[in-house]
Amino acid sequence: MPGGRLTQQERQQIASGLADGLAYAEIARRLDRPTSTVTREVMRNGGPTAYRPELAQRATEQRAHRRRRSTRRAKAAPDAYGRDPEAVREYEETLTTVFIASGTPRMMARVMACLTLSDSGSLTAAELAERLEVSPASVSKAIAFLESQDLVRRFREEGGRRERYGFDEDIWYQSMMASARSTAQVAATSREGVDVMGPGTPVATRLENAARFLDFVSETMIRAAEEARDVLFAKPEESKDEG
């Protein structure tokens, strides 16, 4: 089975396969590549509807260039946990792409991924700018957006003046609850349209069905989030015991 990075020709074949509506597994079979390789390639470069082979090739070259620079730094300061720096970078890129696919703007997604993979759980604006190799202004704009979405918390360093940004344990719960409330609002608005469009009409029926579906989803999300909330506060030892 072929190894190494995907070639330009393989990326063209991936794009053709996506245009033909083929599943990742089928595209991978035709390339004689692992399905995970194709999935990661597509998700890292815009998803199935926005994948462009030329842009993917260019992005790969840019990542390789950044990786060479980062590798030199990594050799000077090895990971205290013995992690493979390149594997960590690859995973951070994949995580960033997943955040982008969920609707988060690219710069904000990069900040989220960087904070998520920080062992300390928080970073200063200067540390973010250095790690992401972007300007402080870009970091500031991204942080402001993430704060407005309740996706990032602002911390004050103990005994210091600098502010740090990161996630607390409860942020995913709050995010899920906000999503559930938003879904419930769409359901309520859909139900308002039933009387406007006339009960029993095709449009009103679709609106009522949508409202019932979204109500169920919202209630299920809230119930599941509340039941699972304690998982966010589990310590590594507890998680291992549960597994």
FIKOLZA-1660 file (N, C-alpha, C; in steps of 0.1 Angstrom, whole numbers, plus 5000, padded with zeros to 4 digits):
% residues 243
   i   px   py   pz ch aa at
   1 5009 4988 5000  A  M  N
   1 5000 5000 5000  A  M CA
   1 5009 5012 5000  A  M  C
   2 5006 5022 4992  A  P  N
   2 5014 5034 4991  A  P CA
   2 5015 5042 5004  A  P  C
   3 5026 5048 5007  A  G  N
   3 5027 5056 5019  A  G CA
   3 5031 5070 5015  A  G  C
   4 5034 5078 5025  A  G  N
   4 5039 5092 5022  A  G CA
   4 5027 5101 5019  A  G  C
   5 5031 5113 5015  A  R  N
   5 5021 5124 5013  A  R CA
   5 5013 5121 5000  A  R  C
   6 5001 5126 4999  A  L  N
   6 4993 5125 4987  A  L CA
   6 4999 5133 4976  A  L  C
   7 4998 5129 4964  A  T  N
   7 5004 5136 4952  A  T CA
   7 4993 5145 4947  A  T  C
   8 4997 5154 4938  A  Q  N
   8 4987 5163 4931  A  Q CA
   8 4977 5155 4924  A  Q  C
   9 4981 5144 4917  A  Q  N
   9 4972 5136 4909  A  Q CA
   9 4962 5129 4918  A  Q  C
  10 4967 5124 4930  A  E  N
  10 4958 5117 4939  A  E CA
  10 4947 5127 4944  A  E  C
  11 4951 5140 4946  A  R  N
  11 4942 5150 4951  A  R CA
  11 4931 5153 4940  A  R  C
  12 4936 5152 4928  A  Q  N
  12 4926 5154 4917  A  Q CA
  12 4916 5143 4917  A  Q  C
  13 4921 5130 4919  A  Q  N
  13 4912 5119 4920  A  Q CA
  13 4902 5120 4931  A  Q  C
  14 4907 5125 4942  A  I  N
  14 4898 5127 4954  A  I CA
  14 4887 5137 4950  A  I  C
  15 4891 5148 4944  A  A  N
  15 4881 5158 4940  A  A CA
  15 4871 5152 4930  A  A  C
  16 4875 5144 4921  A  S  N
  16 4866 5137 4911  A  S CA
  16 4857 5128 4918  A  S  C
  17 4862 5120 4928  A  G  N
  17 4854 5111 4935  A  G CA
  17 4843 5118 4943  A  G  C
  18 4847 5129 4950  A  L  N
  18 4837 5137 4957  A  L CA
  18 4826 5142 4948  A  L  C
  19 4830 5147 4936  A  A  N
  19 4821 5152 4927  A  A CA
  19 4811 5142 4922  A  A  C
  20 4816 5129 4922  A  D  N
  20 4807 5118 4917  A  D CA
  20 4799 5112 4929  A  D  C
  21 4801 5118 4941  A  G  N
  21 4793 5113 4952  A  G CA
  21 4798 5101 4958  A  G  C
  22 4811 5097 4956  A  L  N
  22 4816 5085 4962  A  L CA
  22 4819 5086 4977  A  L  C
  23 4818 5076 4984  A  A  N
  23 4821 5076 4998  A  A CA
  23 4836 5076 5000  A  A  C
  24 4841 5081 5011  A  Y  N
  24 4855 5081 5014  A  Y CA
  24 4862 5068 5012  A  Y  C
  25 4855 5057 5017  A  A  N
  25 4861 5044 5016  A  A CA
  25 4863 5040 5002  A  A  C
  26 4854 5043 4993  A  E  N
  26 4855 5039 4979  A  E CA
  26 4866 5047 4972  A  E  C
  27 4867 5060 4975  A  I  N
  27 4878 5068 4970  A  I CA
  27 4892 5063 4974  A  I  C
  28 4892 5059 4987  A  A  N
  28 4905 5054 4993  A  A CA
  28 4908 5040 4986  A  A  C
  29 4898 5032 4983  A  R  N
  29 4901 5019 4977  A  R CA
  29 4907 5021 4963  A  R  C
  30 4901 5031 4955  A  R  N
  30 4906 5034 4942  A  R CA
  30 4921 5039 4942  A  R  C
  31 4924 5046 4953  A  L  N
  31 4938 5052 4954  A  L CA
  31 4947 5042 4961  A  L  C
  32 4942 5031 4966  A  D  N
  32 4949 5022 4974  A  D CA
  32 4956 5028 4986  A  D  C
  33 4947 5036 4993  A  R  N
  33 4951 5044 5005  A  R CA
  33 4942 5040 5016  A  R  C
  34 4946 5042 5029  A  P  N
  34 4937 5040 5040  A  P CA
  34 4925 5050 5039  A  P  C
  35 4914 5046 5043  A  T  N
  35 4902 5055 5043  A  T CA
  35 4905 5067 5052  A  T  C
  36 4912 5065 5063  A  S  N
  36 4915 5076 5072  A  S CA
  36 4923 5087 5065  A  S  C
  37 4932 5083 5056  A  T  N
  37 4940 5093 5049  A  T CA
  37 4931 5102 5040  A  T  C
  38 4922 5096 5033  A  V  N
  38 4913 5104 5025  A  V CA
  38 4904 5113 5033  A  V  C
  39 4898 5107 5044  A  T  N
  39 4890 5115 5053  A  T CA
  39 4897 5127 5059  A  T  C
  40 4909 5125 5064  A  R  N
  40 4917 5136 5070  A  R CA
  40 4920 5146 5059  A  R  C
  41 4924 5142 5047  A  E  N
  41 4927 5151 5036  A  E CA
  41 4915 5160 5033  A  E  C
  42 4904 5154 5032  A  V  N
  42 4892 5162 5028  A  V CA
  42 4888 5172 5039  A  V  C
  43 4887 5166 5052  A  M  N
  43 4883 5175 5063  A  M CA
  43 4892 5186 5066  A  M  C
  44 4905 5183 5063  A  R  N
  44 4916 5193 5066  A  R CA
  44 4915 5205 5056  A  R  C
  45 4909 5202 5044  A  N  N
  45 4909 5212 5033  A  N CA
  45 4895 5216 5029  A  N  C
  46 4887 5219 5038  A  G  N
  46 4874 5225 5035  A  G CA
  46 4862 5216 5035  A  G  C
  47 4864 5203 5037  A  G  N
  47 4852 5194 5037  A  G CA
  47 4848 5190 5023  A  G  C
  48 4838 5180 5022  A  P  N
  48 4835 5174 5009  A  P CA
  48 4829 5184 4999  A  P  C
  49 4822 5195 5004  A  T  N
  49 4816 5204 4994  A  T CA
  49 4826 5215 4990  A  T  C
  50 4836 5218 4997  A  A  N
  50 4845 5229 4994  A  A CA
  50 4860 5224 4991  A  A  C
  51 4862 5211 4990  A  Y  N
  51 4875 5206 4987  A  Y CA
  51 4880 5210 4973  A  Y  C
  52 4892 5216 4972  A  R  N
  52 4898 5219 4959  A  R CA
  52 4912 5214 4959  A  R  C
  53 4916 5205 4950  A  P  N
  53 4929 5199 4950  A  P CA
  53 4940 5209 4949  A  P  C
  54 4939 5219 4941  A  E  N
  54 4950 5229 4940  A  E CA
  54 4952 5236 4953  A  E  C
  55 4941 5240 4960  A  L  N
  55 4943 5247 4973  A  L CA
  55 4948 5237 4983  A  L  C
  56 4944 5224 4983  A  A  N
  56 4949 5214 4992  A  A CA
  56 4964 5212 4990  A  A  C
  57 4968 5212 4978  A  Q  N
  57 4983 5210 4975  A  Q CA
  57 4991 5222 4981  A  Q  C
  58 4986 5234 4978  A  R  N
  58 4993 5245 4983  A  R CA
  58 4993 5246 4998  A  R  C
  59 4982 5242 5005  A  A  N
  59 4981 5242 5019  A  A CA
  59 4991 5232 5025  A  A  C
  60 4993 5220 5018  A  T  N
  60 5002 5210 5023  A  T CA
  60 5016 5215 5022  A  T  C
  61 5020 5222 5011  A  E  N
  61 5033 5228 5010  A  E CA
  61 5036 5238 5021  A  E  C
  62 5026 5247 5024  A  Q  N
  62 5027 5257 5034  A  Q CA
  62 5029 5250 5048  A  Q  C
  63 5021 5240 5050  A  R  N
  63 5023 5233 5063  A  R CA
  63 5037 5226 5064  A  R  C
  64 5042 5221 5053  A  A  N
  64 5055 5215 5054  A  A CA
  64 5066 5225 5057  A  A  C
  65 5064 5237 5051  A  H  N
  65 5073 5248 5054  A  H CA
  65 5073 5252 5069  A  H  C
  66 5060 5253 5074  A  R  N
  66 5059 5257 5088  A  R CA
  66 5065 5246 5097  A  R  C
  67 5063 5233 5093  A  R  N
  67 5067 5222 5101  A  R CA
  67 5082 5221 5102  A  R  C
  68 5089 5225 5091  A  R  N
  68 5104 5225 5091  A  R CA
  68 5109 5235 5101  A  R  C
  69 5102 5247 5101  A  R  N
  69 5107 5257 5111  A  R CA
  69 5103 5253 5125  A  R  C
  70 5092 5247 5127  A  S  N
  70 5087 5243 5141  A  S CA
  70 5096 5231 5146  A  S  C
  71 5100 5222 5137  A  T  N
  71 5108 5211 5140  A  T CA
  71 5121 5215 5146  A  T  C
  72 5127 5226 5141  A  R  N
  72 5140 5231 5146  A  R CA
  72 5138 5236 5160  A  R  C
  73 5126 5243 5163  A  R  N
  73 5123 5247 5176  A  R CA
  73 5121 5235 5186  A  R  C
  74 5114 5225 5180  A  A  N
  74 5111 5214 5189  A  A CA
  74 5123 5206 5193  A  A  C
  75 5133 5206 5185  A  K  N
  75 5146 5199 5189  A  K CA
  75 5153 5207 5200  A  K  C
  76 5151 5220 5201  A  A  N
  76 5157 5228 5211  A  A CA
  76 5149 5227 5224  A  A  C
  77 5136 5224 5223  A  A  N
  77 5128 5223 5235  A  A CA
  77 5118 5211 5233  A  A  C
  78 5123 5199 5236  A  P  N
  78 5115 5187 5235  A  P CA
  78 5103 5187 5244  A  P  C
  79 5093 5180 5240  A  D  N
  79 5080 5179 5248  A  D CA
  79 5083 5171 5261  A  D  C
  80 5079 5177 5272  A  A  N
  80 5081 5171 5285  A  A CA
  80 5075 5158 5286  A  A  C
  81 5064 5155 5278  A  Y  N
  81 5057 5142 5279  A  Y CA
  81 5062 5132 5269  A  Y  C
  82 5072 5136 5261  A  G  N
  82 5078 5126 5252  A  G CA
  82 5069 5125 5239  A  G  C
  83 5061 5134 5236  A  R  N
  83 5052 5133 5224  A  R CA
  83 5060 5136 5212  A  R  C
  84 5055 5130 5201  A  D  N
  84 5061 5133 5188  A  D CA
  84 5056 5146 5183  A  D  C
  85 5065 5156 5181  A  P  N
  85 5061 5170 5177  A  P CA
  85 5053 5170 5164  A  P  C
  86 5057 5162 5155  A  E  N
  86 5050 5162 5142  A  E CA
  86 5037 5156 5143  A  E  C
  87 5035 5146 5151  A  A  N
  87 5022 5139 5153  A  A CA
  87 5012 5149 5160  A  A  C
  88 5018 5157 5169  A  V  N
  88 5010 5167 5176  A  V CA
  88 5005 5178 5166  A  V  C
  89 5014 5182 5158  A  R  N
  89 5011 5193 5148  A  R CA
  89 5000 5187 5138  A  R  C
  90 5002 5175 5134  A  E  N
  90 4992 5169 5124  A  E CA
  90 4978 5169 5131  A  E  C
  91 4978 5164 5144  A  Y  N
  91 4965 5164 5151  A  Y CA
  91 4959 5177 5153  A  Y  C
  92 4967 5187 5156  A  E  N
  92 4962 5201 5158  A  E CA
  92 4956 5206 5145  A  E  C
  93 4962 5203 5133  A  E  N
  93 4957 5207 5121  A  E CA
  93 4943 5200 5118  A  E  C
  94 4942 5187 5121  A  T  N
  94 4930 5180 5120  A  T CA
  94 4919 5186 5129  A  T  C
  95 4922 5188 5141  A  L  N
  95 4913 5194 5151  A  L CA
  95 4908 5208 5146  A  L  C
  96 4917 5216 5141  A  T  N
  96 4914 5229 5135  A  T CA
  96 4904 5227 5124  A  T  C
  97 4906 5218 5115  A  T  N
  97 4897 5216 5104  A  T CA
  97 4883 5212 5108  A  T  C
  98 4882 5203 5119  A  V  N
  98 4869 5199 5124  A  V CA
  98 4862 5211 5130  A  V  C
  99 4869 5220 5137  A  F  N
  99 4863 5232 5142  A  F CA
  99 4858 5241 5131  A  F  C
 100 4865 5242 5120  A  I  N
 100 4861 5250 5108  A  I CA
 100 4849 5244 5102  A  I  C
 101 4849 5231 5101  A  A  N
 101 4837 5224 5095  A  A CA
 101 4825 5226 5103  A  A  C
 102 4826 5228 5116  A  S  N
 102 4814 5230 5124  A  S CA
 102 4809 5245 5124  A  S  C
 103 4816 5253 5116  A  G  N
 103 4812 5267 5114  A  G CA
 103 4820 5278 5121  A  G  C
 104 4831 5274 5127  A  T  N
 104 4840 5284 5133  A  T CA
 104 4850 5290 5123  A  T  C
 105 4851 5303 5122  A  P  N
 105 4861 5309 5113  A  P CA
 105 4875 5304 5115  A  P  C
 106 4883 5304 5105  A  R  N
 106 4896 5297 5105  A  R CA
 106 4905 5302 5116  A  R  C
 107 4907 5315 5118  A  M  N
 107 4916 5320 5128  A  M CA
 107 4911 5316 5142  A  M  C
 108 4898 5317 5144  A  M  N
 108 4892 5314 5157  A  M CA
 108 4894 5298 5159  A  M  C
 109 4893 5291 5149  A  A  N
 109 4894 5276 5150  A  A CA
 109 4909 5273 5154  A  A  C
 110 4918 5280 5148  A  R  N
 110 4932 5277 5151  A  R CA
 110 4935 5280 5166  A  R  C
 111 4929 5291 5171  A  V  N
 111 4931 5295 5185  A  V CA
 111 4925 5284 5194  A  V  C
 112 4913 5280 5190  A  M  N
 112 4906 5270 5198  A  M CA
 112 4914 5257 5199  A  M  C
 113 4919 5253 5188  A  A  N
 113 4927 5240 5188  A  A CA
 113 4940 5242 5196  A  A  C
 114 4946 5253 5195  A  C  N
 114 4959 5256 5202  A  C CA
 114 4956 5256 5218  A  C  C
 115 4945 5262 5222  A  L  N
 115 4942 5262 5236  A  L CA
 115 4938 5248 5241  A  L  C
 116 4930 5241 5232  A  T  N
 116 4926 5227 5236  A  T CA
 116 4938 5218 5239  A  T  C
 117 4949 5220 5231  A  L  N
 117 4960 5211 5232  A  L CA
 117 4971 5216 5241  A  L  C
 118 4968 5227 5249  A  S  N
 118 4977 5232 5259  A  S CA
 118 4975 5225 5272  A  S  C
 119 4986 5219 5277  A  D  N
 119 4986 5211 5290  A  D CA
 119 4982 5220 5301  A  D  C
 120 4986 5233 5300  A  S  N
 120 4983 5242 5311  A  S CA
 120 4968 5246 5311  A  S  C
 121 4961 5244 5300  A  G  N
 121 4947 5248 5299  A  G CA
 121 4945 5262 5295  A  G  C
 122 4955 5270 5295  A  S  N
 122 4954 5284 5291  A  S CA
 122 4967 5290 5286  A  S  C
 123 4966 5300 5278  A  L  N
 123 4978 5307 5272  A  L CA
 123 4976 5322 5272  A  L  C
 124 4987 5329 5272  A  T  N
 124 4986 5344 5271  A  T CA
 124 4984 5347 5256  A  T  C
 125 4980 5360 5253  A  A  N
 125 4979 5364 5239  A  A CA
 125 4993 5363 5232  A  A  C
 126 5003 5366 5239  A  A  N
 126 5017 5366 5233  A  A CA
 126 5021 5351 5230  A  A  C
 127 5017 5342 5239  A  E  N
 127 5020 5328 5237  A  E CA
 127 5012 5322 5225  A  E  C
 128 5000 5326 5224  A  L  N
 128 4992 5322 5212  A  L CA
 128 4998 5327 5199  A  L  C
 129 5001 5340 5199  A  A  N
 129 5007 5346 5187  A  A CA
 129 5020 5339 5183  A  A  C
 130 5028 5335 5193  A  E  N
 130 5041 5329 5190  A  E CA
 130 5038 5315 5184  A  E  C
 131 5029 5307 5191  A  R  N
 131 5027 5293 5187  A  R CA
 131 5020 5293 5173  A  R  C
 132 5011 5302 5170  A  L  N
 132 5004 5302 5158  A  L CA
 132 5011 5310 5147  A  L  C
 133 5022 5317 5151  A  E  N
 133 5029 5325 5141  A  E CA
 133 5021 5335 5134  A  E  C
 134 5013 5342 5142  A  V  N
 134 5004 5353 5137  A  V CA
 134 5006 5365 5145  A  V  C
 135 5000 5376 5140  A  S  N
 135 5001 5389 5147  A  S CA
 135 4993 5389 5160  A  S  C
 136 4997 5397 5170  A  P  N
 136 4989 5399 5182  A  P CA
 136 4975 5404 5179  A  P  C
 137 4973 5412 5169  A  A  N
 137 4960 5417 5165  A  A CA
 137 4951 5406 5160  A  A  C
 138 4956 5396 5153  A  S  N
 138 4948 5385 5149  A  S CA
 138 4944 5377 5160  A  S  C
 139 4952 5375 5170  A  V  N
 139 4949 5367 5182  A  V CA
 139 4938 5375 5190  A  V  C
 140 4939 5388 5191  A  S  N
 140 4930 5396 5198  A  S CA
 140 4916 5395 5192  A  S  C
 141 4915 5396 5179  A  K  N
 141 4903 5395 5172  A  K CA
 141 4896 5381 5174  A  K  C
 142 4904 5371 5173  A  A  N
 142 4899 5357 5175  A  A CA
 142 4894 5355 5189  A  A  C
 143 4901 5360 5199  A  I  N
 143 4897 5359 5213  A  I CA
 143 4884 5366 5215  A  I  C
 144 4883 5378 5210  A  A  N
 144 4871 5386 5211  A  A CA
 144 4859 5378 5206  A  A  C
 145 4860 5372 5194  A  F  N
 145 4849 5364 5188  A  F CA
 145 4846 5352 5197  A  F  C
 146 4856 5345 5201  A  L  N
 146 4854 5333 5209  A  L CA
 146 4848 5336 5223  A  L  C
 147 4852 5347 5229  A  E  N
 147 4845 5352 5241  A  E CA
 147 4831 5355 5239  A  E  C
 148 4827 5361 5228  A  S  N
 148 4813 5365 5225  A  S CA
 148 4805 5352 5224  A  S  C
 149 4811 5341 5220  A  Q  N
 149 4804 5329 5218  A  Q CA
 149 4805 5320 5231  A  Q  C
 150 4810 5325 5241  A  D  N
 150 4812 5318 5254  A  D CA
 150 4821 5305 5252  A  D  C
 151 4830 5306 5243  A  L  N
 151 4839 5294 5240  A  L CA
 151 4853 5296 5246  A  L  C
 152 4856 5307 5252  A  V  N
 152 4869 5310 5258  A  V CA
 152 4866 5318 5271  A  V  C
 153 4874 5314 5281  A  R  N
 153 4874 5322 5293  A  R CA
 153 4886 5330 5295  A  R  C
 154 4885 5341 5302  A  R  N
 154 4896 5350 5305  A  R CA
 154 4901 5348 5319  A  R  C
 155 4913 5346 5321  A  F  N
 155 4919 5344 5334  A  F CA
 155 4929 5354 5337  A  F  C
 156 4931 5358 5350  A  R  N
 156 4941 5367 5354  A  R CA
 156 4952 5358 5361  A  R  C
 157 4965 5360 5357  A  E  N
 157 4976 5353 5363  A  E CA
 157 4977 5356 5378  A  E  C
 158 4978 5346 5386  A  E  N
 158 4980 5348 5400  A  E CA
 158 4992 5357 5403  A  E  C
 159 4990 5368 5410  A  G  N
 159 5001 5377 5413  A  G CA
 159 5007 5384 5402  A  G  C
 160 5000 5384 5390  A  G  N
 160 5006 5391 5379  A  G CA
 160 4995 5399 5372  A  G  C
 161 4999 5407 5362  A  R  N
 161 4990 5415 5354  A  R CA
 161 4986 5409 5341  A  R  C
 162 4993 5399 5336  A  R  N
 162 4989 5394 5323  A  R CA
 162 4976 5386 5324  A  R  C
 163 4969 5386 5313  A  E  N
 163 4957 5378 5312  A  E CA
 163 4960 5366 5304  A  E  C
 164 4953 5355 5308  A  R  N
 164 4954 5342 5300  A  R CA
 164 4940 5339 5295  A  R  C
 165 4941 5331 5285  A  Y  N
 165 4928 5327 5278  A  Y CA
 165 4928 5311 5277  A  Y  C
 166 4916 5306 5280  A  G  N
 166 4916 5291 5279  A  G CA
 166 4902 5286 5282  A  G  C
 167 4901 5273 5283  A  F  N
 167 4888 5267 5286  A  F CA
 167 4887 5262 5300  A  F  C
 168 4876 5264 5307  A  D  N
 168 4874 5258 5319  A  D CA
 168 4866 5245 5317  A  D  C
 169 4865 5237 5327  A  E  N
 169 4859 5223 5325  A  E CA
 169 4845 5224 5321  A  E  C
 170 4838 5235 5324  A  D  N
 170 4824 5236 5321  A  D CA
 170 4820 5241 5308  A  D  C
 171 4830 5245 5300  A  I  N
 171 4827 5253 5288  A  I CA
 171 4819 5245 5278  A  I  C
 172 4822 5232 5276  A  W  N
 172 4815 5224 5267  A  W CA
 172 4801 5222 5271  A  W  C
 173 4798 5221 5284  A  Y  N
 173 4784 5220 5289  A  Y CA
 173 4777 5233 5285  A  Y  C
 174 4783 5244 5288  A  Q  N
 174 4776 5257 5285  A  Q CA
 174 4774 5259 5270  A  Q  C
 175 4784 5254 5262  A  S  N
 175 4782 5255 5247  A  S CA
 175 4771 5246 5243  A  S  C
 176 4769 5234 5248  A  M  N
 176 4759 5225 5245  A  M CA
 176 4745 5231 5249  A  M  C
 177 4745 5237 5260  A  M  N
 177 4732 5243 5265  A  M CA
 177 4728 5255 5256  A  M  C
 178 4738 5263 5252  A  A  N
 178 4735 5274 5243  A  A CA
 178 4730 5269 5230  A  A  C
 179 4735 5258 5225  A  S  N
 179 4731 5252 5212  A  S CA
 179 4716 5247 5214  A  S  C
 180 4714 5241 5225  A  A  N
 180 4700 5236 5228  A  A CA
 180 4690 5247 5228  A  A  C
 181 4694 5258 5235  A  R  N
 181 4685 5269 5236  A  R CA
 181 4682 5275 5222  A  R  C
 182 4693 5276 5214  A  S  N
 182 4691 5281 5200  A  S CA
 182 4682 5272 5192  A  S  C
 183 4683 5259 5193  A  T  N
 183 4675 5250 5186  A  T CA
 183 4660 5251 5191  A  T  C
 184 4658 5253 5204  A  A  N
 184 4645 5255 5209  A  A CA
 184 4638 5268 5204  A  A  C
 185 4647 5278 5202  A  Q  N
 185 4641 5291 5196  A  Q CA
 185 4637 5289 5182  A  Q  C
 186 4644 5281 5174  A  V  N
 186 4640 5278 5160  A  V CA
 186 4627 5270 5160  A  V  C
 187 4626 5261 5170  A  A  N
 187 4613 5253 5171  A  A CA
 187 4602 5262 5174  A  A  C
 188 4603 5271 5183  A  A  N
 188 4592 5280 5187  A  A CA
 188 4588 5289 5176  A  A  C
 189 4598 5294 5168  A  T  N
 189 4596 5303 5157  A  T CA
 189 4588 5295 5146  A  T  C
 190 4592 5283 5144  A  S  N
 190 4586 5274 5134  A  S CA
 190 4571 5272 5137  A  S  C
 191 4569 5270 5150  A  R  N
 191 4555 5268 5155  A  R CA
 191 4546 5281 5153  A  R  C
 192 4552 5292 5155  A  E  N
 192 4545 5305 5153  A  E CA
 192 4540 5306 5138  A  E  C
 193 4547 5300 5129  A  G  N
 193 4543 5301 5115  A  G CA
 193 4531 5293 5111  A  G  C
 194 4527 5283 5120  A  V  N
 194 4516 5275 5117  A  V CA
 194 4503 5283 5115  A  V  C
 195 4501 5292 5125  A  D  N
 195 4489 5300 5124  A  D CA
 195 4489 5310 5112  A  D  C
 196 4501 5315 5110  A  V  N
 196 4503 5325 5099  A  V CA
 196 4500 5318 5086  A  V  C
 197 4505 5306 5084  A  M  N
 197 4504 5300 5071  A  M CA
 197 4491 5292 5069  A  M  C
 198 4484 5290 5081  A  G  N
 198 4471 5283 5080  A  G CA
 198 4472 5269 5084  A  G  C
 199 4466 5265 5096  A  P  N
 199 4467 5251 5101  A  P CA
 199 4462 5242 5090  A  P  C
 200 4469 5231 5089  A  G  N
 200 4464 5221 5079  A  G CA
 200 4469 5222 5065  A  G  C
 201 4475 5234 5062  A  T  N
 201 4481 5235 5049  A  T CA
 201 4494 5228 5048  A  T  C
 202 4499 5225 5036  A  P  N
 202 4512 5218 5035  A  P CA
 202 4524 5225 5042  A  P  C
 203 4524 5239 5041  A  V  N
 203 4535 5246 5047  A  V CA
 203 4534 5245 5062  A  V  C
 204 4521 5247 5067  A  A  N
 204 4519 5246 5082  A  A CA
 204 4523 5233 5087  A  A  C
 205 4520 5222 5080  A  T  N
 205 4523 5209 5084  A  T CA
 205 4538 5207 5085  A  T  C
 206 4545 5212 5075  A  R  N
 206 4560 5211 5075  A  R CA
 206 4566 5218 5087  A  R  C
 207 4560 5230 5090  A  L  N
 207 4565 5238 5101  A  L CA
 207 4562 5231 5114  A  L  C
 208 4551 5226 5116  A  E  N
 208 4547 5219 5128  A  E CA
 208 4556 5206 5130  A  E  C
 209 4558 5199 5120  A  N  N
 209 4567 5187 5121  A  N CA
 209 4581 5191 5124  A  N  C
 210 4586 5202 5118  A  A  N
 210 4599 5207 5121  A  A CA
 210 4600 5211 5136  A  A  C
 211 4590 5218 5141  A  A  N
 211 4589 5223 5155  A  A CA
 211 4590 5211 5164  A  A  C
 212 4582 5201 5162  A  R  N
 212 4582 5189 5170  A  R CA
 212 4595 5182 5170  A  R  C
 213 4601 5181 5159  A  F  N
 213 4614 5175 5158  A  F CA
 213 4625 5182 5165  A  F  C
 214 4625 5196 5163  A  L  N
 214 4635 5204 5170  A  L CA
 214 4633 5205 5185  A  L  C
 215 4620 5205 5189  A  D  N
 215 4618 5204 5204  A  D CA
 215 4623 5192 5210  A  D  C
 216 4621 5180 5203  A  F  N
 216 4627 5168 5208  A  F CA
 216 4642 5168 5209  A  F  C
 217 4648 5173 5198  A  V  N
 217 4663 5174 5198  A  V CA
 217 4668 5183 5209  A  V  C
 218 4662 5194 5211  A  S  N
 218 4666 5204 5221  A  S CA
 218 4665 5198 5235  A  S  C
 219 4653 5192 5238  A  E  N
 219 4651 5186 5251  A  E CA
 219 4661 5174 5254  A  E  C
 220 4664 5166 5243  A  T  N
 220 4673 5155 5244  A  T CA
 220 4687 5160 5247  A  T  C
 221 4691 5171 5240  A  M  N
 221 4704 5177 5242  A  M CA
 221 4706 5182 5257  A  M  C
 222 4696 5189 5262  A  I  N
 222 4696 5194 5275  A  I CA
 222 4697 5183 5285  A  I  C
 223 4689 5173 5284  A  R  N
 223 4689 5162 5293  A  R CA
 223 4702 5154 5293  A  R  C
 224 4708 5152 5281  A  A  N
 224 4720 5145 5279  A  A CA
 224 4732 5153 5285  A  A  C
 225 4732 5166 5283  A  A  N
 225 4742 5175 5288  A  A CA
 225 4742 5175 5303  A  A  C
 226 4731 5175 5309  A  E  N
 226 4730 5176 5324  A  E CA
 226 4734 5162 5330  A  E  C
 227 4730 5151 5323  A  E  N
 227 4734 5138 5329  A  E CA
 227 4749 5136 5327  A  E  C
 228 4755 5141 5317  A  A  N
 228 4769 5138 5315  A  A CA
 228 4779 5149 5320  A  A  C
 229 4773 5159 5326  A  R  N
 229 4782 5171 5330  A  R CA
 229 4793 5167 5339  A  R  C
 230 4791 5157 5348  A  D  N
 230 4802 5153 5357  A  D CA
 230 4814 5148 5350  A  D  C
 231 4812 5142 5338  A  V  N
 231 4823 5136 5330  A  V CA
 231 4834 5147 5327  A  V  C
 232 4830 5160 5326  A  L  N
 232 4839 5170 5323  A  L CA
 232 4849 5173 5334  A  L  C
 233 4845 5169 5346  A  F  N
 233 4853 5172 5358  A  F CA
 233 4861 5159 5363  A  F  C
 234 4860 5148 5355  A  A  N
 234 4867 5136 5359  A  A CA
 234 4882 5138 5358  A  A  C
 235 4889 5132 5367  A  K  N
 235 4904 5133 5366  A  K CA
 235 4909 5121 5358  A  K  C
 236 4921 5122 5353  A  P  N
 236 4927 5111 5344  A  P CA
 236 4925 5097 5350  A  P  C
 237 4928 5096 5363  A  E  N
 237 4927 5083 5370  A  E CA
 237 4913 5078 5369  A  E  C
 238 4903 5087 5371  A  E  N
 238 4889 5083 5371  A  E CA
 238 4885 5079 5358  A  E  C
 239 4889 5086 5347  A  S  N
 239 4886 5082 5333  A  S CA
 239 4891 5069 5330  A  S  C
 240 4903 5066 5335  A  K  N
 240 4910 5053 5332  A  K CA
 240 4902 5042 5338  A  K  C
 241 4898 5044 5351  A  D  N
 241 4890 5034 5358  A  D CA
 241 4877 5031 5351  A  D  C
 242 4870 5042 5346  A  E  N
 242 4857 5040 5340  A  E CA
 242 4859 5032 5327  A  E  C
 243 4871 5034 5320  A  G  N
 243 4873 5027 5307  A  G CA
 243 4875 5012 5310  A  G  C
% end
